[in-house]
Amino acid sequence: MTVRKIYIGSVGPFLFDDEDLINDPDDEWNGEYQRGITTDAPISAPGIVSPPTSITEDYTALETDGFILADATSGKITVTLPTAVGIAGRNYEIKKTDVSVNKVILEGYGDETINLETYQELCFEGDAAHLASDGSNWHFI
């Protein structure tokens, strides 16, 4: 279990794992942040930036993912979403980044749907889906 801390202070909100602050030999973060929240649950808030996940093959989205860049140059890619149950409000953004004719297929978990369908397709370079869980299924937003 990774404990995450969000610090909001003079230079904006930042998300750190414990190791980032414990292993800080130059004490770079000392006194720079005035407020901290500690949790072992996923943290999501406007303005917090997480790096994109780049994929080139079938992939199951993780709770730590937010923005997935899919390069289907080598062949069709299927991105399977986690169960929407119990994570109402959770968001994912998935984008096709290549010019090939290969599709990026988005699938729900089990029988869960995405916009009332069992799957959705991203067909062209730049096609993207911003998805949110309603606690039962996934929807475009």
CYANA upper distance limits for C-alpha pairs under 8 A (distance plus 0.5 A):
  1 MET  CA     40 ASP  CA      7.34
  2 THR  CA     17 ASP  CA      7.28
  2 THR  CA     18 ASP  CA      7.93
  2 THR  CA     40 ASP  CA      6.63
  3 VAL  CA     17 ASP  CA      6.61
  3 VAL  CA     18 ASP  CA      6.59
  3 VAL  CA     38 THR  CA      7.37
  3 VAL  CA     39 THR  CA      6.27
  3 VAL  CA     40 ASP  CA      5.04
  3 VAL  CA     41 ALA  CA      8.32
  4 ARG  CA     15 LEU  CA      7.47
  4 ARG  CA     16 PHE  CA      6.28
  4 ARG  CA     17 ASP  CA      5.07
  4 ARG  CA     18 ASP  CA      6.70
  4 ARG  CA     38 THR  CA      6.40
  4 ARG  CA     39 THR  CA      6.14
  4 ARG  CA     40 ASP  CA      6.47
  4 ARG  CA     41 ALA  CA      8.25
  4 ARG  CA     42 PRO  CA      8.47
  4 ARG  CA     43 ILE  CA      8.23
  5 LYS  CA     15 LEU  CA      6.38
  5 LYS  CA     16 PHE  CA      5.88
  5 LYS  CA     17 ASP  CA      6.75
  5 LYS  CA     18 ASP  CA      7.59
  5 LYS  CA     36 GLY  CA      6.89
  5 LYS  CA     37 ILE  CA      5.94
  5 LYS  CA     38 THR  CA      5.03
  5 LYS  CA     39 THR  CA      7.00
  6 ILE  CA     13 PRO  CA      7.34
  6 ILE  CA     14 PHE  CA      6.20
  6 ILE  CA     15 LEU  CA      5.00
  6 ILE  CA     16 PHE  CA      6.80
  6 ILE  CA     36 GLY  CA      6.09
  6 ILE  CA     37 ILE  CA      5.86
  6 ILE  CA     38 THR  CA      7.28
  6 ILE  CA     43 ILE  CA      8.35
  7 TYR  CA     13 PRO  CA      6.13
  7 TYR  CA     14 PHE  CA      5.93
  7 TYR  CA     15 LEU  CA      7.00
  7 TYR  CA     16 PHE  CA      8.39
  7 TYR  CA     33 TYR  CA      6.41
  7 TYR  CA     34 GLN  CA      7.80
  7 TYR  CA     35 ARG  CA      6.15
  7 TYR  CA     36 GLY  CA      5.06
  7 TYR  CA     37 ILE  CA      7.24
  8 ILE  CA     12 GLY  CA      6.14
  8 ILE  CA     13 PRO  CA      4.84
  8 ILE  CA     14 PHE  CA      7.09
  8 ILE  CA     33 TYR  CA      6.48
  8 ILE  CA     34 GLN  CA      7.07
  8 ILE  CA     35 ARG  CA      6.01
  8 ILE  CA     36 GLY  CA      7.10
  9 GLY  CA     13 PRO  CA      7.10
  9 GLY  CA     32 GLU  CA      7.22
  9 GLY  CA     33 TYR  CA      4.84
  9 GLY  CA     34 GLN  CA      5.66
  9 GLY  CA     35 ARG  CA      6.97
 10 SER  CA     32 GLU  CA      7.21
 10 SER  CA     33 TYR  CA      6.94
 10 SER  CA     34 GLN  CA      8.20
 11 VAL  CA     32 GLU  CA      8.25
 11 VAL  CA     33 TYR  CA      8.34
 13 PRO  CA     47 GLY  CA      7.51
 13 PRO  CA     48 ILE  CA      6.74
 14 PHE  CA     48 ILE  CA      6.76
 14 PHE  CA     49 VAL  CA      8.33
 15 LEU  CA     48 ILE  CA      7.56
 16 PHE  CA     20 ASP  CA      6.47
 16 PHE  CA     21 LEU  CA      7.72
 17 ASP  CA     21 LEU  CA      7.78
 18 ASP  CA     22 ILE  CA      6.52
 19 GLU  CA     23 ASN  CA      6.02
 20 ASP  CA     24 ASP  CA      6.97
 21 LEU  CA     29 TRP  CA      7.87
 24 ASP  CA     28 GLU  CA      7.21
 24 ASP  CA     29 TRP  CA      8.20
 29 TRP  CA     33 TYR  CA      7.84
 39 THR  CA     43 ILE  CA      8.33
 42 PRO  CA     63 GLU  CA      7.60
 42 PRO  CA     64 THR  CA      7.72
 44 SER  CA     48 ILE  CA      7.76
 50 SER  CA     65 ASP  CA      8.44
 50 SER  CA     66 GLY  CA      7.52
 50 SER  CA     67 PHE  CA      8.40
 51 PRO  CA     67 PHE  CA      7.96
 52 PRO  CA     65 ASP  CA      7.88
 52 PRO  CA     66 GLY  CA      7.46
 52 PRO  CA     67 PHE  CA      5.36
 52 PRO  CA     68 ILE  CA      6.11
 52 PRO  CA     69 LEU  CA      7.19
 53 THR  CA     65 ASP  CA      7.17
 53 THR  CA     66 GLY  CA      8.37
 53 THR  CA     67 PHE  CA      6.74
 53 THR  CA     68 ILE  CA      5.25
 53 THR  CA     69 LEU  CA      6.54
 54 SER  CA     68 ILE  CA      6.41
 54 SER  CA     69 LEU  CA      5.20
 54 SER  CA     70 ALA  CA      6.52
 54 SER  CA     71 ASP  CA      8.06
 55 ILE  CA     59 TYR  CA      7.76
 55 ILE  CA     68 ILE  CA      7.79
 55 ILE  CA     69 LEU  CA      6.71
 55 ILE  CA     70 ALA  CA      5.50
 55 ILE  CA     71 ASP  CA      6.71
 56 THR  CA     70 ALA  CA      6.53
 56 THR  CA     71 ASP  CA      5.55
 56 THR  CA     72 ALA  CA      6.38
 56 THR  CA     73 THR  CA      8.16
 56 THR  CA     74 SER  CA      7.85
 56 THR  CA     77 ILE  CA      7.57
 57 GLU  CA     72 ALA  CA      7.85
 57 GLU  CA     75 GLY  CA      8.30
 57 GLU  CA     76 LYS  CA      8.19
 57 GLU  CA     77 ILE  CA      5.80
 57 GLU  CA     78 THR  CA      7.89
 58 ASP  CA     77 ILE  CA      5.39
 58 ASP  CA     78 THR  CA      5.24
 58 ASP  CA     79 VAL  CA      6.38
 59 TYR  CA     77 ILE  CA      8.13
 59 TYR  CA     78 THR  CA      6.87
 59 TYR  CA     79 VAL  CA      5.43
 59 TYR  CA     80 THR  CA      6.82
 60 THR  CA     79 VAL  CA      6.15
 60 THR  CA     80 THR  CA      5.14
 60 THR  CA     81 LEU  CA      6.55
 60 THR  CA     82 PRO  CA      7.64
 61 ALA  CA     65 ASP  CA      6.85
 61 ALA  CA     79 VAL  CA      7.30
 61 ALA  CA     80 THR  CA      6.67
 61 ALA  CA     81 LEU  CA      5.83
 61 ALA  CA     82 PRO  CA      6.79
 62 LEU  CA     82 PRO  CA      7.63
 63 GLU  CA     82 PRO  CA      8.47
 65 ASP  CA     92 TYR  CA      7.78
 66 GLY  CA     91 ASN  CA      7.30
 66 GLY  CA     92 TYR  CA      5.45
 66 GLY  CA     93 GLU  CA      6.66
 67 PHE  CA     92 TYR  CA      6.54
 67 PHE  CA     93 GLU  CA      5.23
 67 PHE  CA     94 ILE  CA      6.38
 67 PHE  CA     95 LYS  CA      8.46
 68 ILE  CA     92 TYR  CA      8.14
 68 ILE  CA     93 GLU  CA      6.65
 68 ILE  CA     94 ILE  CA      5.19
 68 ILE  CA     95 LYS  CA      6.85
 69 LEU  CA     94 ILE  CA      6.52
 69 LEU  CA     95 LYS  CA      5.60
 69 LEU  CA     96 LYS  CA      6.71
 69 LEU  CA     97 THR  CA      6.86
 70 ALA  CA     77 ILE  CA      8.06
 70 ALA  CA     94 ILE  CA      7.70
 70 ALA  CA     95 LYS  CA      6.44
 70 ALA  CA     96 LYS  CA      5.40
 70 ALA  CA     97 THR  CA      6.35
 70 ALA  CA     98 ASP  CA      8.29
 70 ALA  CA    104 VAL  CA      7.60
 71 ASP  CA     96 LYS  CA      6.57
 71 ASP  CA     97 THR  CA      5.76
 71 ASP  CA     98 ASP  CA      5.82
 72 ALA  CA     76 LYS  CA      6.14
 72 ALA  CA     77 ILE  CA      6.45
 72 ALA  CA     96 LYS  CA      7.83
 72 ALA  CA     97 THR  CA      8.20
 72 ALA  CA     98 ASP  CA      6.79
 72 ALA  CA    100 SER  CA      7.37
 72 ALA  CA    102 ASN  CA      6.25
 72 ALA  CA    103 LYS  CA      7.18
 72 ALA  CA    104 VAL  CA      7.17
 73 THR  CA     98 ASP  CA      6.63
 73 THR  CA     99 VAL  CA      7.92
 73 THR  CA    100 SER  CA      5.99
 73 THR  CA    102 ASN  CA      7.24
 74 SER  CA    102 ASN  CA      8.41
 75 GLY  CA    102 ASN  CA      6.05
 75 GLY  CA    103 LYS  CA      8.20
 76 LYS  CA    102 ASN  CA      5.45
 76 LYS  CA    103 LYS  CA      5.58
 76 LYS  CA    104 VAL  CA      6.39
 76 LYS  CA    105 ILE  CA      7.97
 77 ILE  CA    102 ASN  CA      8.36
 77 ILE  CA    103 LYS  CA      7.08
 77 ILE  CA    104 VAL  CA      5.35
 77 ILE  CA    105 ILE  CA      6.59
 78 THR  CA    104 VAL  CA      6.32
 78 THR  CA    105 ILE  CA      5.07
 78 THR  CA    106 LEU  CA      6.41
 78 THR  CA    107 GLU  CA      7.58
 79 VAL  CA    104 VAL  CA      7.72
 79 VAL  CA    105 ILE  CA      6.56
 79 VAL  CA    106 LEU  CA      5.45
 79 VAL  CA    107 GLU  CA      6.70
 80 THR  CA    106 LEU  CA      6.51
 80 THR  CA    107 GLU  CA      5.29
 80 THR  CA    108 GLY  CA      6.44
 80 THR  CA    109 TYR  CA      7.06
 81 LEU  CA    106 LEU  CA      7.86
 81 LEU  CA    107 GLU  CA      6.65
 81 LEU  CA    108 GLY  CA      5.71
 81 LEU  CA    109 TYR  CA      6.26
 82 PRO  CA    108 GLY  CA      7.62
 82 PRO  CA    109 TYR  CA      6.10
 83 THR  CA     87 ILE  CA      8.50
 83 THR  CA    108 GLY  CA      7.73
 83 THR  CA    109 TYR  CA      5.57
 83 THR  CA    110 GLY  CA      8.26
 83 THR  CA    112 GLU  CA      7.93
 83 THR  CA    136 SER  CA      8.43
 83 THR  CA    137 ASN  CA      8.35
 84 ALA  CA     88 ALA  CA      7.30
 84 ALA  CA    109 TYR  CA      8.05
 84 ALA  CA    112 GLU  CA      7.99
 84 ALA  CA    133 SER  CA      5.72
 84 ALA  CA    134 ASP  CA      7.48
 84 ALA  CA    135 GLY  CA      5.72
 84 ALA  CA    136 SER  CA      5.70
 84 ALA  CA    137 ASN  CA      5.79
 84 ALA  CA    138 TRP  CA      6.96
 85 VAL  CA    133 SER  CA      8.29
 85 VAL  CA    134 ASP  CA      8.45
 85 VAL  CA    135 GLY  CA      5.04
 85 VAL  CA    136 SER  CA      5.32
 85 VAL  CA    137 ASN  CA      7.75
 86 GLY  CA    135 GLY  CA      5.86
 86 GLY  CA    136 SER  CA      8.17
 87 ILE  CA    133 SER  CA      6.95
 87 ILE  CA    134 ASP  CA      8.11
 87 ILE  CA    135 GLY  CA      6.04
 88 ALA  CA    132 ALA  CA      8.03
 88 ALA  CA    133 SER  CA      5.35
 88 ALA  CA    134 ASP  CA      5.10
 88 ALA  CA    135 GLY  CA      4.55
 88 ALA  CA    136 SER  CA      8.18
 89 GLY  CA    132 ALA  CA      6.26
 89 GLY  CA    133 SER  CA      5.77
 89 GLY  CA    134 ASP  CA      6.63
 89 GLY  CA    135 GLY  CA      7.94
 90 ARG  CA    132 ALA  CA      5.97
 90 ARG  CA    133 SER  CA      5.93
 91 ASN  CA    130 HIS  CA      7.55
 91 ASN  CA    131 LEU  CA      5.94
 91 ASN  CA    132 ALA  CA      4.91
 91 ASN  CA    133 SER  CA      7.20
 92 TYR  CA    129 ALA  CA      8.45
 92 TYR  CA    130 HIS  CA      6.34
 92 TYR  CA    131 LEU  CA      5.70
 92 TYR  CA    132 ALA  CA      7.09
 93 GLU  CA    128 ALA  CA      7.55
 93 GLU  CA    129 ALA  CA      6.13
 93 GLU  CA    130 HIS  CA      4.89
 93 GLU  CA    131 LEU  CA      6.71
 94 ILE  CA    128 ALA  CA      6.00
 94 ILE  CA    129 ALA  CA      5.82
 94 ILE  CA    130 HIS  CA      7.10
 95 LYS  CA    122 LEU  CA      8.13
 95 LYS  CA    126 GLY  CA      6.76
 95 LYS  CA    127 ASP  CA      6.30
 95 LYS  CA    128 ALA  CA      4.63
 95 LYS  CA    129 ALA  CA      7.01
 96 LYS  CA    104 VAL  CA      7.07
 96 LYS  CA    122 LEU  CA      6.88
 96 LYS  CA    123 CYS  CA      8.07
 96 LYS  CA    124 PHE  CA      7.37
 96 LYS  CA    125 GLU  CA      5.96
 96 LYS  CA    126 GLY  CA      6.01
 96 LYS  CA    127 ASP  CA      6.06
 96 LYS  CA    128 ALA  CA      6.84
 97 THR  CA    125 GLU  CA      5.71
 97 THR  CA    126 GLY  CA      6.25
 97 THR  CA    127 ASP  CA      8.41
 98 ASP  CA    124 PHE  CA      8.15
 98 ASP  CA    125 GLU  CA      5.62
 98 ASP  CA    126 GLY  CA      8.26
 99 VAL  CA    124 PHE  CA      7.07
 99 VAL  CA    125 GLU  CA      5.55
100 SER  CA    124 PHE  CA      8.16
100 SER  CA    125 GLU  CA      8.19
101 VAL  CA    123 CYS  CA      7.46
101 VAL  CA    124 PHE  CA      7.77
102 ASN  CA    123 CYS  CA      7.49
103 LYS  CA    121 GLU  CA      6.92
103 LYS  CA    122 LEU  CA      6.26
103 LYS  CA    123 CYS  CA      5.37
103 LYS  CA    124 PHE  CA      8.12
104 VAL  CA    121 GLU  CA      6.26
104 VAL  CA    122 LEU  CA      5.52
104 VAL  CA    123 CYS  CA      7.09
105 ILE  CA    119 TYR  CA      7.24
105 ILE  CA    120 GLN  CA      6.35
105 ILE  CA    121 GLU  CA      5.15
105 ILE  CA    122 LEU  CA      6.88
106 LEU  CA    119 TYR  CA      5.92
106 LEU  CA    120 GLN  CA      5.58
106 LEU  CA    121 GLU  CA      6.62
106 LEU  CA    122 LEU  CA      8.34
107 GLU  CA    113 THR  CA      8.11
107 GLU  CA    114 ILE  CA      7.76
107 GLU  CA    118 THR  CA      6.87
107 GLU  CA    119 TYR  CA      5.07
107 GLU  CA    120 GLN  CA      7.23
108 GLY  CA    112 GLU  CA      5.57
108 GLY  CA    113 THR  CA      5.85
108 GLY  CA    114 ILE  CA      6.68
108 GLY  CA    118 THR  CA      6.91
108 GLY  CA    119 TYR  CA      7.08
108 GLY  CA    137 ASN  CA      8.10
108 GLY  CA    138 TRP  CA      7.72
109 TYR  CA    113 THR  CA      8.28
111 ASP  CA    118 THR  CA      7.63
112 GLU  CA    118 THR  CA      7.35
112 GLU  CA    136 SER  CA      7.55
112 GLU  CA    137 ASN  CA      5.76
112 GLU  CA    138 TRP  CA      7.93
113 THR  CA    117 GLU  CA      5.61
113 THR  CA    118 THR  CA      5.27
113 THR  CA    119 TYR  CA      7.38
113 THR  CA    137 ASN  CA      5.82
113 THR  CA    138 TRP  CA      6.49
114 ILE  CA    118 THR  CA      6.69
114 ILE  CA    119 TYR  CA      6.66
114 ILE  CA    120 GLN  CA      7.38
114 ILE  CA    137 ASN  CA      6.89
114 ILE  CA    138 TRP  CA      5.06
114 ILE  CA    139 HIS  CA      5.87
114 ILE  CA    140 PHE  CA      7.92
115 ASN  CA    137 ASN  CA      8.50
115 ASN  CA    138 TRP  CA      6.87
115 ASN  CA    139 HIS  CA      5.32
115 ASN  CA    140 PHE  CA      6.88
116 LEU  CA    139 HIS  CA      8.46
122 LEU  CA    127 ASP  CA      5.99
122 LEU  CA    128 ALA  CA      7.20
122 LEU  CA    129 ALA  CA      8.46
123 CYS  CA    127 ASP  CA      7.18
129 ALA  CA    140 PHE  CA      7.02
130 HIS  CA    140 PHE  CA      6.14
130 HIS  CA    141 ILE  CA      6.21
131 LEU  CA    138 TRP  CA      6.69
131 LEU  CA    139 HIS  CA      5.85
131 LEU  CA    140 PHE  CA      5.16
131 LEU  CA    141 ILE  CA      6.39
132 ALA  CA    138 TRP  CA      6.00
132 ALA  CA    139 HIS  CA      5.87
132 ALA  CA    140 PHE  CA      7.03
132 ALA  CA    141 ILE  CA      7.18
133 SER  CA    137 ASN  CA      6.21
133 SER  CA    138 TRP  CA      5.08
133 SER  CA    139 HIS  CA      6.92
134 ASP  CA    138 TRP  CA      6.92
134 ASP  CA    139 HIS  CA      7.94
